Amino acid sequence: HLIGDHTTLEVMHAEVRAVLGGRAHELAASQPFRNLVAQARLGVDAKAHEQFFQALLADIDEPTMPFGLSEVYGDGSGVGEAHRMLPQALNERLREQARRLGVSLASLCHLAWGQVVALSSGRQQVVFGTVLFGRMHAGAGADRAMGLFINTLPVRLDLDGTGVEESLRLTHARLAELLSHEHASLAEAQRCSGVAPPAPLFGALLNYRHNTPAAMAGSRTDDVLAGVEWLGGQERTNYPLTLSVEDFGEALGLSAQVVEPISADRVCGYMQRALEALAEALEQAPNTPVRELDILPAEERTYLLEELNRTDADYPSDLCIHELFEQQVRRTPEAVALVHEDEALSYGELNAWANRLAHHLIALGVKPDQPVAICVERSPAMVVGVLAILKAGGAYLPLDPAYPSGRLRQVLDDAAPRLLLCDAAGRAALGAEALASLTAVDLSDGARPWADQGADDPDPRALGLTPRHLAYIIYTSGSTGTPKGVMVEHRGVVNLGLAQIGLFGVGSNSRVVQFASLGFDASAWEMIMALGSGAALHLPADELRQASAELSDYLRSESITHATLPPALLQASRSSEYLASQALILAGELPKAELIRRLPAASVINAYGPTETTVCATTWTCPADFDEAIVPIGRPIANTRIYLLDAHGQPVPFGAVGELYIGGAGVARGYLNRPDLTAERFIASPFVEGDRLYRSGDLARYLPDGNLEFLGRNDEQVKIRGFRIEPGEIAARLCEHELVGDAVVVARQDRAGDKQLVAYVVCAPEAGSDEDDGSGLAGALRAHVSARLPDYMVPAAFMRLSALPLTPNGKLDRKALPAPADDAYARAAYEAPRGAVETALAQIWAELLGVERVGRHDNFFELGGHSLLAVQLLSRASDLGLKFSTADLFQAPVLKELASKIHLEPQPSSPGVISVQATGSQPPLFFVPTGWGDCSYVISLAEEMNVDCPVYALPWPSFDEARSLTLEAIADTVILAIKEIQPQGPYRFAGYSSGGILAYAIAQRLLGLDETVSFMGFIDVTLFANRSSISPSQIVRNMVLERFESLDDESFEVLERFAGQCSIAQLLEKAQKIGAIPPDGDLHNDVLMSERIAQFHRALQSYQVPSLPIEIHQFYAIEPLISRRVPPDKAFIGPEANSPLRGWDQVPGAAVRAQPIPGNHATLMSVPQNRVVLARALSRAFGRVDARD
C-alpha cells in the first residue's frame, strides 16, 4: 500500500458508480486526508506509544518466524496463494461464542492465528502483525475519506497454560488497547522490543477485513459499471506468511499468501482447524489450556503419524543376530566369510572357531544380558570374539584400544564386566590395574585353551537366550563428560540387518568393508550386513582406514561392493573413482550436496540414526539426476516410525521444525545404570500402543516430497543476540560455495566472553593455497552466506583449516577446533571508509575490536562488538566531536549507515572542520582533503605524528553548481572556517595528492590578506605541466575503475568497455548489477560525490599556480604507482610524477625541500610501516618550523 487501502477502493468505486449513474450531485463533500494527519498528531503522543509497546514487547528478544521463513521476494515470485470459505456451521458457532462472551469475532481469529503461529514456530510467546483499520480515531467522516489509513502493528500473545476462555478475553483486551495506538509507527514498536535490528520482529501477518457480499461472490464489476473492463490485479506481501480473514457479514473466508515451499492451502487448513478447536473448547471445556488447541486437520495428522510411517514388514523377530549368521553357514559353509590381509576364513571355519570360544565362555559363566568386554586390534580374532560372546548369550562391550586408558577405565567401572577378551594391544591400552579385576581371555595368536571345545552351535534356548536380551552395550559421549552405555537388544539388530540387506541388495557375491571402529555402532551394521547375507566381510588395517588415498586403493583392489563411510573421510579425498561400488552408504554425519554430486552414479545412500535406535533409523537413496542444495536423511527403514514433535510432545505441522522421536523395533532398551536418563529419553509412545519412542534431541523437518531434512541437534542450537540458530543449516549453505570443500559452524566465546558464530572451512582445490589472504576468503564466504541466510545467521569469523579434526570414529572433533585467527573475522566485501566521519569511526572500531582494518560495509556487532564495547565506542567518538546514541548504533550497526546518523560537533564549532587532535601549545596544523575529497588519511597519520599542536581536517565546503567554480573560490570558503579556529597567523598546512594544491591556493589567498604561512607540507603532490590532457570526467571514470581493480578480469573488462560509453551513474549501476558493489550500496551518494570530484578537478585545471614566498616540504613516494589494469602509456602520468620535486620546480622561485618516503603514491599512506616513516618525517619538518617560529 502506498496511497490507498481497501476502504479507499470501496469509496472510489461507489463514487464512480454514482457518477456513471448520473448521481454525482448526491455525493457528500470529500474528506481531505490531511484531517487524518492532524488527528494522528493530536491523538496519543509518542511517549504514550513508547510506553505501551515497551510494556508489550520488552521481553521479546527473538523474532517469531513460522516454519523458519524469513525472506520474501518483492516481485511476488515464489509465493503461493490459497482461498477457502469456512463451513457455515463453523461461522455461526464462532459468532455465537463471540456474542456470548462479549468479544469481537476478530479477537477469536487473532487467538486462533496465534496458535497457528506458535505451533509452526515452536514458541509459546508469539508476535505477529495485525492490520489495523486506521479510521477509528481519524475523526468524523473518516469512513468516507480516501487515502492510506491502515497500519500494521505487532500483537503479542502468550499461548501457554492459561484457559481458552481467559486467553480470549486477554486477546480481546489487548486488541482494544492496540486500537488506541493505531497510528503508532511499526518501526517505533519494534525498537521497543528486545529484537536487535535489522532482524524483523515477526514474519507472519493477520489481516482481518470486512468485505461486501459482492466480494464474496468474486464479482469485480456490476451492471452499473458496464463498459469498464477489469484488466486484473495482484496482491503483494512483505511478509513470508500472510493470512487474511474475510468477514462477509454472514460468512467467513480465508486467504493465504505463503512463501514456498510451505503450502498456502495447508496454512488455511491450520487456521480452520484452530478455529474449530477454539469453538469446541469454548463450548465444551473453556478452561482447556490454550496451548493445547489443535491446528492439524485430521487428514494431515493421519499423514504425519500413519502414512509417513507405513513401514511394517515381516522379519524373524524370534531369532538372535548370530542365528542369521548360522543360517548362512548351513547354506554355504565353504563361501568366504572374512578377509584380513592375506588371511581368508570360510563361513564354516569362522563359525567353528567362534563356537569353540563360545563354549569356553559359557563354561566361564557367561549368561544372557551379561556384559563381556572385548578390546582387540582389527583382526579375524575381533570378529570371532564378537560372535562368540553373542553365541554364549552375553552382550559384547567393545573397547577401542586407540582410546585413552582413562576413557576405557570409565567404561569398565560403569559396565562392570567380569570377563574380558583381549590381545596384546588391548592389554597395553587397559593397563595392569584394570586387568587385575577382570578374567582375561587372550585372543592373541598362540595357545588357545578352548581349541578342544566343541564346534557345534550353542543352543540359545538351552541358554535361556531370546531376541529381547542384549546383543551389545556401546558407550557414547555424554553431555556431562561421562560416557553412557546404550543397551541394544538382538531383535533390533536383526531387523536392521535384514532391512539393510534388502535395501542395499547385499548377497552372497557381495564384498562388504568393515570400516568402523568396533566401539562405533556402525561396526555392528557392517558385520550383520555381510555375515547375515552370505557376503564376505573385509577388514582393512587401521593405517588404511585413516588415510583416504590408501583406503581408495584398498577398496579398488578388494573389489568392495558395499562400503559405509563417514562423509568427512570422502570430503578429504580428491578422487572418487574408487567409490564406484554397488552401494556407498554415508553415515555418521550429514554429507554436503557437493560431495553427493561428485560421487559416481552408483547407489549412494545417506543413512541417519542414533546409537539408541540401533545404528540406523532412516535412509535416503540419491537419484541419478540429483542437483539440489539439501541432502535429505530420507524416510524410516522397515519397522521404524519417525515423529517430529514440539516441546509438548505433539506433532508439528508439515514443514515445521520439530524434534525427532524414533519408535519401532530398533529402539534400544535404555542406558546402563542410568534409570533417570533412560526415563527422560525413552518414553511410551502416545501414538502406537505398546511402542516406545526415543527422544533423539535432533531437529528435522519434512521436505515437500516427504523426505526428512536434518537440521542439527537441539543442544547444538545456539542463541546469539536473541536469535536461536541451528549451526548445521549455516554449514550446509557454506558447503554450497565452490571454494568450500567442507565446513562446520560452532558458537565460541570472543575476547569479552560473548558468544559468536565461527565457521571452520576446508577449502576446495580451487581456493588456492593456505597462505592466500584469509580476509579475502572470509569476505567471499560472507557474501555467499549473506545472500542465502538472514544477517543474524552469518558467522562473525571464517577460519580456514587444512582438514577438520576427526575423532577415531571419523566424526568431527569439536574440541580440537582452534580459536579463529584475526584475519578470519567476517567482513563485507571490503570498501574503504569515505570521508572523515567514516574514517574516524573505522579507526575506533579497529582499536576496540582488535581487527586490522574496518570497511564501510562492516557491521559493528558481527565483528565482535557488544553493549559494553558500544559504551566505549560512544565515549571515544565523543572525544572527536562525533555525537550519536546507543540507539543509533543498534539501529544502524553498519559503518556507513551509522556515519550518516552522526551529528558532527567540531571543536571548535567551525562547520565541517574535524578536530583530530584538540590540544597543543603551538599554532594548529590544517590538513586539506585529497583530490577525491577524502580527508580520512588524517586520522591515522596524525596518530603517528609527534607534534605539540592541535590538528584539524578541513573537508571540502559545499560547491555552488550555479556559478563557475574556481580553486580560489573554494579556498576563500575554507579560509572562513580556518579563521574561526585561528584568527591570525602564522598558518600551517599539509595536503595529500592533487588535493594538496588546494592548500597552496589557500596560502595564496592568506598571503594576499597579509597573513603569514609558515609551513606547507605536500604528501606526494604532483604539479602536472599538461593538466588539461585528460578531462575531469575521465579522471572520475578512472577513479571509479581503480576502485574495482580487484575484480576478476572478465568483470573488469565489462566495466572498462562500458565506462567509455556511459555516465558515471550508469557505470556505478552496472557495477552493482555484476556484484562489484553490494546490493545495498548507496549509489546516489556515490554519484553526488563523483560530480563534486569532477567539479574540483575542473577548478584545479583552470588554476594558474603563482610563485609564493613559502618553502614547500615535498614528501615523495620512492616507488612508481603502477596499475595492474591500466597500461602505463594510457595512464595519466607525466614525467613530473617521477621527479622528487614532483614538478614544483617549474614554478618560478619555488623553494622545494624533497624527502623520500617508502612505498608508492597509495602505499606510503596505506601501509602502516610506511605511514610511520611519513609521520616522523612530517613531525621533524614541522618541529623545525616550531623552533623557528
DRENZAKOL-465103 format. One record per residue (C-alpha): residue in three letters; x, y, z. Coordinates in steps of 0.5 Angstrom, whole numbers, plus 500, padded with zeros to 3 digits. Example, Ala and Ser with C-alpha at 12.3 -4.5 7.8 and 13.67 -1.06 7.14 Angstrom:
% DRENZAKOL-465103
ALA525491516 SER527498514 
This chain:
% DRENZAKOL-465103
HIS500500500 LEU503507498 ILE497511497 GLY490508499 ASP487502503 HIS481497502 THR476502504 THR479507499 LEU478503494 GLU470502496 VAL469509497 MET473510490 HIS468505487 ALA462508490 GLU464515487 VAL465512480 ARG458508480 ALA455515483 VAL458519477 LEU457514472 GLY449513474 GLY448521474 ARG448521482 ALA454526482 HIS450531486 GLU448526491 LEU456525493 ALA458528500 ALA463533500 SER470530500 GLN474529506 PRO481531506 PHE487526508 ARG490532512 ASN485531517 LEU488524519 VAL495527520 ALA492533524 GLN488528528 ALA494523529 ARG498529531 LEU493531536 GLY492524539 VAL496519543 ASP503522544 ALA510519542 LYS512518549 ALA505514551 HIS506510544 GLU513508547 GLN511506554 PHE505502551 PHE510498547 GLN515497552 ALA511494557 LEU508489551 LEU515487548 ALA521489552 ASP522482554 ILE521479547 ASP528478545 GLU528474538 PRO524474532 THR517470531 MET519466525 PRO513461523 PHE517455519 GLY523459519 LEU521463514 SER525470514 GLU525472507 VAL520475501 TYR521477494 GLY518484493 ASP516481486 GLY512476488 SER515470486 GLY516464490 VAL509466494 GLY503461494 GLU496463495 ALA490460497 HIS483461499 ARG477458502 MET471459505 LEU469457512 PRO463452513 GLN457456515 ALA456452522 LEU463454524 ASN462461522 GLU456461526 ARG459458532 LEU464463532 ARG460469532 GLU455466538 GLN461465542 ALA464472541 ARG457475542 ARG456470549 LEU463473551 GLY462480549 VAL468480545 SER470481537 LEU470476532 ALA477479530 SER479477537 LEU477470536 CYS481470530 HIS487473533 LEU488468538 ALA487462533 TRP492465529 GLY497466535 GLN496458536 VAL498457529 VAL504462529 ALA506458536 LEU506451533 SER509453527 SER515457530 GLY516453536 ARG514458541 GLN509460546 GLN510467547 VAL509470540 VAL509476536 PHE505477529 GLY503483525 THR496485525 VAL493490520 LEU489496524 PHE483500520 GLY487506522 ARG480510522 MET478509529 HIS481515531 ALA481519525 GLY476524526 ALA469525523 GLY468523516 ALA474518516 ASP470513514 ARG469517507 ALA476519506 MET481516501 GLY488515503 LEU492510506 PHE489510513 ILE491502515 ASN497501519 THR501495521 LEU503494529 PRO505488533 VAL501483537 ARG504479543 LEU500473545 ASP502468550 LEU500461548 ASP501458555 GLY497454560 THR492460561 GLY485457560 VAL482458553 GLU476463555 GLU481467559 SER486468554 LEU481470549 ARG479476554 LEU486478554 THR487478547 HIS481482546 ALA483487551 ARG490487548 LEU487489541 ALA483494545 GLU489497548 LEU492497541 LEU487500537 SER488507542 HIS495506539 GLU493505531 HIS497511529 ALA504509532 SER510507528 LEU511500527 ALA519502527 GLU518505534 ALA514499536 GLN520494534 ARG525499537 CYS521498544 SER523490543 GLY529486545 VAL530484538 ALA536487535 PRO536491528 PRO536489523 ALA532483524 PRO525484524 LEU520483530 PHE516478526 GLY515474520 ALA507473520 LEU501478519 LEU494477520 ASN489482516 TYR482482519 ARG478485514 HIS470487513 ASN468485506 THR462486502 PRO458480499 ALA460482492 ALA467481494 MET465474497 ALA462472490 GLY468474487 SER465480483 ARG470485480 THR464490477 ASP457490476 ASP452493471 VAL453500474 LEU460500471 ALA458497465 GLY463499460 VAL469498465 GLU474493463 TRP477489469 LEU484488467 GLY487485473 GLY490486480 GLN496483484 GLU497483491 ARG504483494 THR506482501 ASN512484505 TYR512478510 PRO513471508 LEU507469512 THR500473511 LEU493471513 SER487475511 VAL480473515 GLU475476510 ASP469478514 PHE463478509 GLY458479515 GLU454472515 ALA460468512 LEU468468514 GLY473466508 LEU481465509 SER486468504 ALA493466505 GLN500468502 VAL506464504 VAL513463501 GLU515457498 PRO516451500 ILE510452505 SER503450502 ALA499456503 ASP493451503 ARG496448509 VAL496454512 CYS489456511 GLY487449514 TYR491450520 MET487456521 GLN481453520 ARG482447525 ALA485452530 LEU478456530 GLU474449530 ALA479447536 LEU477454539 ALA470454538 GLU470447541 ALA474449547 LEU469455549 GLU463451548 GLN465444552 ALA472446556 PRO473453557 ASN479452562 THR483448557 PRO490451557 VAL490455550 ARG497452548 GLU493445547 LEU489448542 ASP490443536 ILE491446529 LEU493440525 PRO487438521 ALA485430521 GLU488428514 GLU495432516 ARG495428523 THR494422519 TYR499423514 LEU504425519 LEU503420524 GLU501414520 GLU502415512 LEU509417513 ASN510411518 ARG508405514 THR514401515 ASP511395518 ALA515389515 ASP516382517 TYR522380520 PRO524374524 SER523377531 ASP525370534 LEU532370532 CYS538373535 ILE544376531 HIS548370531 GLU543366528 LEU543370522 PHE550368521 GLU549361523 GLN544360517 GLN549363512 VAL554357515 ARG549352514 ARG547355507 THR555356504 PRO560353509 GLU565354504 ALA564361502 VAL569366504 ALA566370510 LEU572374513 VAL578377509 HIS584380513 GLU590382509 ASP593375507 GLU588371511 ALA581369509 LEU576365513 SER570361510 TYR564361514 GLY565354516 GLU572356519 LEU569362522 ASN563359526 ALA567353528 TRP573358531 ALA567362534 ASN563356537 ARG569354541 LEU571360544 ALA563361546 HIS563354549 HIS569357553 LEU566363555 ILE559359557 ALA564355562 LEU567361565 GLY560363567 VAL557368561 LYS550369562 PRO544373558 ASP545380559 GLN552380562 PRO557385559 VAL563382556 ALA569387555 ILE573386548 CYS579390547 VAL583388541 GLU586390535 ARG583390528 SER584382526 PRO580376525 ALA580375533 MET576381533 VAL570378529 VAL571371533 GLY571375539 VAL564378538 LEU561372535 ALA563368541 ILE560373546 LEU554373542 LYS553366542 ALA555365549 GLY549369551 GLY553375553 ALA553382551 TYR559385548 LEU562391551 PRO567394545 LEU573398548 ASP577401543 PRO585400544 ALA586407541 TYR582411546 PRO586414552 SER586409558 GLY582414563 ARG576413558 LEU577406558 ARG577405565 GLN571410566 VAL567405561 LEU570399565 ASP568402572 ASP561403570 ALA559397566 ALA563392571 PRO564386566 ARG567380570 LEU570378563 LEU575381558 LEU577378551 CYS584382549 ASP590381546 ALA597385547 ALA594392544 GLY588391549 ARG593389555 ALA597395553 ALA591400553 LEU588398559 GLY594397564 ALA595392569 GLU591396574 ALA585395570 LEU586388568 ALA587386575 SER580386577 LEU578382570 THR578375568 ALA582376561 VAL581371556 ASP587372551 LEU586372543 SER593373541 ASP596368536 GLY599362540 ALA596358545 ARG588357545 PRO586353551 TRP579353548 ALA581349542 ASP579343544 GLN572345546 GLY566343541 ALA565346534 ASP557346535 ASP553352535 PRO551353542 ASP543353543 PRO540359545 ARG534356548 ALA538352553 LEU542358555 GLY535362556 LEU537367551 THR532371547 PRO532376542 ARG530381548 HIS536380551 LEU542385550 ALA547384544 TYR552389546 ILE553395550 ILE556401546 TYR558408550 THR557414547 SER560421550 GLY555424555 SER553432556 THR557432563 GLY563429560 THR562422563 PRO560417557 LYS554413558 GLY552406556 VAL547404551 MET544397551 VAL542394545 GLU538388544 HIS538383539 ARG531384536 GLY533391534 VAL540389530 VAL536383527 ASN531388524 LEU537393522 GLY541387519 LEU535385514 ALA532391513 GLN539394510 ILE541387507 GLY534388503 LEU535396502 PHE542395499 GLY542389495 VAL547385499 GLY548378497 SER553372497 ASN557375492 SER558382496 ARG564384499 VAL563389505 VAL568393508 GLN569393516 PHE571401516 ALA568403523 SER572402530 LEU569396534 GLY567402539 PHE562405534 ASP556402533 ALA556402525 SER561396526 ALA555392528 TRP551394522 GLU557392517 MET558386521 ILE551384520 MET550386513 ALA556382511 LEU555376515 GLY547375515 SER547375508 GLY553371506 ALA557376503 ALA565377505 LEU567382511 HIS574385509 LEU578388515 PRO583394513 ALA588395517 ASP588401522 GLU593405518 LEU589404511 ARG583407515 GLN586413517 ALA588416510 SER583417504 ALA589415499 GLU591408502 LEU584407503 SER582408496 ASP587403494 TYR584398498 LEU577399496 ARG579398489 SER584392490 GLU579388494 SER573390489 ILE569392495 THR561393493 HIS559396500 ALA562401504 THR560405510 LEU564411510 PRO564418514 PRO563424509 ALA569427513 LEU573422510 LEU571423503 GLN571430503 ALA578430504 SER579426498 ARG580429491 SER579423487 SER572419488 GLU573414482 TYR575408487 LEU568409490 ALA564406484 SER562401489 GLN555398488 ALA553401495 LEU556407498 ILE553409505 LEU555415508 ALA554415516 GLY556419522 GLU554426520 LEU551430514 PRO554430508 LYS554436504 ALA551437497 GLU557438493 LEU560431496 ILE554428493 ARG554431486 ARG561429485 LEU561422487 PRO560417482 ALA553415479 ALA553409484 SER548407489 VAL549413494 ILE545412501 ASN545417506 ALA544414513 TYR542417519 GLY541414526 PRO543415533 THR546409537 GLU540409542 THR536407536 THR540401533 VAL545405528 CYS540407523 ALA533410523 THR532413516 THR536412509 TRP536416503 THR538414496 CYS541419492 PRO537420485 ALA542420479 ASP540427477 PHE541430484 ASP542437484 GLU540440490 ALA543444496 ILE540440501 VAL542432502 PRO536429506 ILE536424511 GLY530420508 ARG525416511 PRO524411516 ILE527404515 ALA523398516 ASN519397522 THR521404524 ARG517410526 ILE519418526 TYR515423529 LEU517431529 LEU514433536 ASP514440539 ALA516442546 HIS510439549 GLY510432545 GLN505434540 PRO506433532 VAL509440529 PRO506442522 PHE508439516 GLY515443514 ALA516446521 VAL522444525 GLY521439531 GLU525434535 LEU526427532 TYR523422536 ILE524415534 GLY520409535 GLY520401533 ALA524395533 GLY530399533 VAL529403540 ALA534401545 ARG533398552 GLY536405555 TYR542407558 LEU546402563 ASN546404570 ARG542411568 PRO535410570 ASP534417571 LEU536419564 THR533413561 ALA526415563 GLU528422560 ARG530420553 PHE526413552 ILE518414553 ALA512411552 SER509412545 PRO503416545 PHE501414538 VAL502407538 GLU500402544 GLY506398547 ASP511402543 ARG517406546 LEU520413543 TYR527415543 ARG527423544 SER534424540 GLY535431541 ASP536432534 LEU532437530 ALA529436523 ARG523438518 TYR519435513 LEU521437506 PRO515437501 ASP517430498 GLY516427505 ASN524426506 LEU527429512 GLU532434513 PHE536434518 LEU538441522 GLY543439527 ARG542438535 ASN537442539 ASP543442544 GLU548445539 GLN543450538 VAL546457540 LYS543463542 ILE546470540 ARG544477540 GLY537474542 PHE537469536 ARG536462536 ILE541459531 GLU542452528 PRO549452526 GLY548446521 GLU544450517 ILE549455516 ALA555450515 ALA550447509 ARG550454506 LEU557455506 CYS558448503 GLU555450497 HIS560455495 GLU565453490 LEU571455495 VAL569450500 GLY570443501 ASP568442508 ALA565447513 VAL563447521 VAL560452525 VAL560453532 ALA559458537 ARG565461541 GLN567466546 ASP570472544 ARG575476548 ALA570479552 GLY567472554 ASP561473549 LYS558468544 GLN560469537 LEU559464531 VAL565462528 ALA566458521 TYR571453520 VAL572451513 VAL576446509 CYS578450502 ALA577446495 PRO583446491 GLU580452487 ALA581456493 GLY589456492 SER594455498 ASP593456505 GLU598462505 ASP593466501 ASP589472504 GLY584470510 SER580476510 GLY579476502 LEU576469503 ALA572471509 GLY569477505 ALA567472499 LEU564467504 ARG561472508 ALA558475502 HIS555468500 VAL552466506 SER549473507 ALA546472500 ARG542466503 LEU541467510 PRO539472515 ASP544477517 TYR544474524 MET546467522 VAL552470518 PRO558468522 ALA563473525 ALA569469523 PHE571464518 MET577460520 ARG581456514 LEU583449516 SER587444512 ALA583439515 LEU577438520 PRO580435526 LEU577428527 THR576423533 PRO578416532 ASN571414529 GLY571419524 LYS567424527 LEU568432528 ASP573433534 ARG570440536 LYS574440542 ALA580441537 LEU578447533 PRO583452534 ALA581459536 PRO580464530 ALA586468528 ASP585475527 ASP584475519 ALA578470520 TYR574475522 ALA568477518 ARG567483514 ALA563485508 ALA567486501 TYR572491503 GLU571498501 ALA575503505 PRO572509509 ARG570515506 GLY570522509 ALA573524516 VAL567521520 GLU567514517 THR575514518 ALA575516525 LEU569511526 ALA573506523 GLN580507527 ILE576507533 TRP573500531 ALA579497529 GLU582499536 LEU576497540 LEU575490537 GLY582488536 VAL582488528 GLU587491523 ARG582494518 VAL575496518 GLY571498512 ARG565502511 HIS560496510 ASP562492516 ASN558491522 PHE560493529 PHE557487532 GLU559482527 LEU566484528 GLY565482536 GLY562489538 HIS557488544 SER554493549 LEU560494553 LEU564496547 ALA559500545 VAL559505551 GLN567505550 LEU565507543 LEU561513544 SER566516549 ARG572515544 ALA568518539 SER565524543 ASP572526544 LEU573527537 GLY567531537 LEU562525534 LYS556525537 PHE551519537 SER547515542 THR547508543 ALA540507540 ASP543510533 LEU549504534 PHE544499535 GLN539501529 ALA545502524 PRO551498526 VAL554498519 LEU559503519 LYS557508513 GLU550508516 LEU552510523 ALA556515520 SER550518516 LYS547519523 ILE552522527 HIS552529529 LEU559533528 GLU560538534 PRO567540532 GLN572543537 PRO571549536 SER565550532 SER567551525 PRO562548520 GLY565542517 VAL572542521 ILE574536525 SER578536531 VAL583531530 GLN588533536 ALA585538540 THR591541545 GLY598543544 SER602550545 GLN604551538 PRO599554533 PRO595549529 LEU596545523 PHE591544518 PHE590538513 VAL586539507 PRO583533503 THR586529497 GLY583530490 TRP578525492 GLY575530497 ASP578525503 CYS581527509 SER581520512 TYR588520512 VAL589525517 ILE586521523 SER591515522 LEU597520520 ALA596524526 GLU596519531 GLU603517529 MET606524529 ASN609528535 VAL607535534 ASP605540540 CYS599543537 PRO592542535 VAL591538529 TYR585539524 ALA582536518 LEU579541513 PRO573538509 TRP571541502 PRO566546503 SER559546499 PHE560547492 ASP556552489 GLU554549482 ALA550555480 ARG557559478 SER563557475 LEU568554481 THR575556482 LEU580554486 GLU581561489 ALA573561491 ILE574554494 ALA580557498 ASP576563500 THR571559503 VAL575554507 ILE579560510 LEU573563513 ALA573556517 ILE580557519 LYS580564522 GLU574562526 ILE579557529 GLN585561528 PRO584569527 GLN591570526 GLY598567523 PRO602564523 TYR599559519 ARG601552517 PHE598547512 ALA599540509 GLY596536504 TYR596529500 SER596528493 SER593533488 GLY588536494 GLY595539496 ILE594544491 LEU588547495 ALA593548501 TYR597552496 ALA591556494 ILE589558501 ALA596560502 GLN596565496 ARG590568499 LEU592569506 LEU598572504 GLY594577500 LEU591579506 ASP598580509 GLU598574513 THR604569515 VAL604562512 SER610558516 PHE609551514 MET607548507 GLY607540507 PHE606536501 ILE605529501 ASP607526494 VAL603532491 THR605533483 LEU604539479 PHE603537472 ALA605541467 ASN600539462 ARG594539467 SER588539461 SER591533457 ILE585529461 SER578531462 PRO575532469 SER570527467 GLN575522465 ILE579523472 VAL573521475 ARG572515471 ASN579513472 MET578514480 VAL572509479 LEU575504475 GLU581504480 ARG576502486 PHE575496482 GLU582493481 SER581487485 LEU575484481 ASP577478476 ASP579480469 GLU572479466 SER568483470 PHE573489470 GLU573489462 VAL566489462 LEU566495467 GLU572498463 ARG568497456 PHE562500459 ALA566506462 GLY567509455 GLN560510453 CYS556512459 SER555517465 ILE558516472 ALA552514475 GLN551509469 LEU558506471 LEU556505478 GLU549502477 LYS553497472 ALA558495478 GLN552494482 LYS549489478 ILE555485477 GLY556485484 ALA562489485 ILE558494489 PRO554491495 PRO546491493 ASP545496499 GLY551500496 ASP549508496 LEU549510489 HIS546516490 ASN551519495 ASP557516490 VAL554520484 LEU554526488 MET561525491 SER563524483 GLU560530481 ARG564534486 ILE570531485 ALA569533477 GLN568540480 PHE574540484 HIS578538478 ARG576543473 ALA577548478 LEU584545479 GLN586545472 SER584552471 TYR588555477 GLN594559475 VAL600557480 PRO603563482 SER610564486 LEU609564493 PRO615566498 ILE614560502 GLU618554503 ILE615547501 HIS616541504 GLN615535499 PHE615528502 TYR615524496 ALA614516494 ILE620513492 GLU616507488 PRO612509482 LEU605508482 ILE603502477 SER596500476 ARG595493474 ARG589494470 VAL592501466 PRO598501462 PRO603506463 ASP602509456 LYS595510458 ALA595512465 PHE595520467 ILE602520469 GLY607525466 PRO615526467 GLU614530473 ALA611524477 ASN618521477 SER621527480 PRO623528487 LEU620535487 ARG614533483 GLY614539478 TRP614544483 ASP621546481 GLN617549475 VAL614555479 PRO619561478 GLY623562485 ALA620556488 ALA624553494 VAL622546495 ARG625541500 ALA624534498 GLN624528503 PRO624521500 ILE618516503 PRO618509502 GLY612506498 ASN608509492 HIS603514492 ALA598510495 THR602505500 LEU606511503 MET600512507 SER596506507 VAL602501509 PRO603502517 GLN610502517 ASN611507511 ARG606511515 VAL610511521 VAL616514517 LEU612519513 ALA609522520 ARG616522523 ALA619526517 LEU613531518 SER614532525 ARG621533524 ALA620538519 PHE614541523 GLY619541529 ARG624546525 VAL619551524 ASP616551531 ALA623552533 ARG624558528 ASP617561530 
